[in-house]
């Protein structure tokens, strides 16, 4: 896409994490950007502070003839009056995923997919590359704490990092040089209907890797019709006290020559190099000498040819060790010097709302996390339990989507039962209408938690004032994040 030909771009749903990154990118390119979102948030406020025009009322008069392109998300309702006028005027219309496709097609793309883990891994990869001489431009699915942004720009770099979203099959529009798959657990069954269809879609995503590209996948993930993976037997020498690195690893990633892509397949093409990663030893990339010291993990990374030592990331949780392995492996395959990989991982501050420590005091710890799938909840809660084995954990969970609550009710009940005390909020509907019988009360009734309550947001705050938790987690992908500063203010006031 020749973005220089665009003068004015209009975003419907500009406050979304993916949409806002694209809006920022176009705005920095000198394009006039404006947009609509239903609710003001801290992110939309930041966009306004940066000079982007954002409004929150459905006002068709904002839609004018001078708009060159309208970008929208599937979450925008068809009955929105602005959307109706846009279609009536036949303005150029493009989904968020289509714009990302056009932008990444001009670069060597590293795309990170997975039903969970993709935001942290893609942000880690972006941080490693951005901190190194290779550099990158990155569209992130979360706010990187190192940069307080979901967008990184380096116009001198050949590489673009993007989170590849499986919702609405958006990731099938990407044609990466290097694709990372972190997990393929069942999710978005409102779109895919069954797990096999989801897995097939991930197979299609892997088949989009360009010729001579690379697939990096978690060792336990099995893609449909994936040919037997041949181990990379090349050996490399590297001294951690020098910057001598073999050119064959540091060579540029292949890039597409044009925008004409191969036919859709459901397996990895023969010309693609296959690699896997794991915390365990049976993989191309895995940890060695993994230790938990003072609540933090330290480890070395075994690659197909060398051992990279000195990893001491500030992030906690065993799942974050796996994220570090995936990101470091991707950066290694992209040609980043191992010294730069270790330095970046050890300086990575994390992503907002991903195991995000908000308060840490001797008698009170508060962690906020985006977990909204049973496996994510399980990983978060068990990591907290390992860090604080003798302490009581209270979790406030806001279920996200009626369909997800329905489809994974049993899984949610098992994961939430790991808490000592469960506080449930009402289901956050997002784009969905209610489903009869699917409520937070239903989920509460089937969850065998030791102590369990169903409260409103207002009741939660009063409850916390009267019952100070030991360890507190807020969990969910809806608007539960609006509680975070309010909860912080309660306990800062009580401890200062």
Secondary structure by P-SEA (a helix, b strand, c coil): cccccccbbbbcccccaaaaaaaaaaaaaccccccccccccaaaaaaaaabbbbbcccccccccccccbbbbccccccccaaaaaaaaaccccccaaaaaaaaaccccccccccccaaaaaaaaaaaaaaacccccccccccccccccccbbbbccccbbbbbccccccccccccccbbbbcccccccccccccaaaaaaaaaaaaaaccccbbbbbccccccccccccccccbbbbbbccccccccccccccccccccccccccccccccbbbbbbcccccccccccccccccccccbbbbcccccccccccccccaaaaaaaaaaaaaaaaacccaaaaaaaaaaccccccccccccccccbbbbbbccccaaaaaaaaaaaaaacccbbbbbbbbbccaaaaaacaaaaaaaaacccbbbbcccccccccccccccaaaaaaaccccbbbbbcaaaaaaaaaaccccbbbbbcccccccaaaaaaaaaaaacc
